[in-house]
Structures are given as structure tokens and as C-alpha cells.
Amino acid sequence: MSELDADIDPARDIADVPAIEIINTVAVHLLSAAAVKCGLSENGDDEIDLAEARKLIIALAGLITAASPELGDHHARVLRDGLRSVQLAFREASPFPDAPGMGPGEKRTGPVNGPDPRPPRAPATPDRLRRAAPRASRRVRRRSHPVPRPRSASA
């Protein structure tokens, strides 16, 4: 083994690799494979295999759900976004879409819906907030009986 080969070791010692890096690498491989099986590659329709995609998405959902507390929000958010994208791609590629909440991985992530078809709401302006706020009653409440006055000690 030459000195050059010793410097370029293609297989790093597994003890030197942080757990977060290993989890992210596995998740990216699952995500990439699921995307290809959903037809999101250059060849598209030629590589669609929804049965295989379902297995990969379920495995990815389980990994992300289980590892999220350990990964932290920064890493987990990116993986969740990728998972959601692949779940939506699966739904679009499927000739018979699953019921909401029954798609691959949705038992672990919750229902995945497409973009909201409703138009976005207008931002809340002070005028809109003033009109929507409930008005307080301006009537002064009168007591039905007079307030008893303290009796003087001379009586």
C-alpha cells in the first residue's frame, strides 16, 4: 500500500463518524431511492415502481420520526420536508391514491395533503382587526337594589 493510498481511505473508520452524519446519510439514500421509484428521475415513467417506493417511504418515515429528537430541529426539518415531497409525489404518481392518512408513512407523520387550493388570506390590517374585534357593551349596568350604607354608631 503506497503513501497516497493511505491518505485517501475511501472507507472512514466508523468510530470517527458522528451518529447524526450516519443517520442523515441513510435518510438521504432512502429519500433518493424513493424519489427515483416515484418517477422523479430523468427517466421518469420508466423507473416508476410504487410498491418499492411505498416500502422506502415507510422506512424513511420511521427513521425520521424515531431520530428527530436526537437530530435536532435543524436537521430533522430538512428531512421532514423531503419526506413530505416524496409522499406527495407518490400520491400524484399513484393511479389509485390512498385515503388521507393511509398513504405510505402517514401513520408516523400524519396525513399529507397537497397545496391548499384556497387562495391565501389577506394579511390582517389594523382596520380589518378593528372591524372583527367584538365591541364591548357601552351600557352601564345598574344595580337592581341600592347598596347598603354603613350605619352610624349613634343609631
Buried (B, 14 or more C-beta within 10 A) or exposed (E): EEEEEEEEEEEEEEEEEEEEEEBBEBBBEBBBBBBBBBBBBEEEEEBBBBEBBBBBBBBBBBBBBEBBEEBEEEBBEBBBEBBBBBBBBBBEBBEEEBEEEEBBBBEBBEEBEEEEEEEEEEEEEEEEEEEEEEEEEEEEEEEEEEEEEEEEEEE
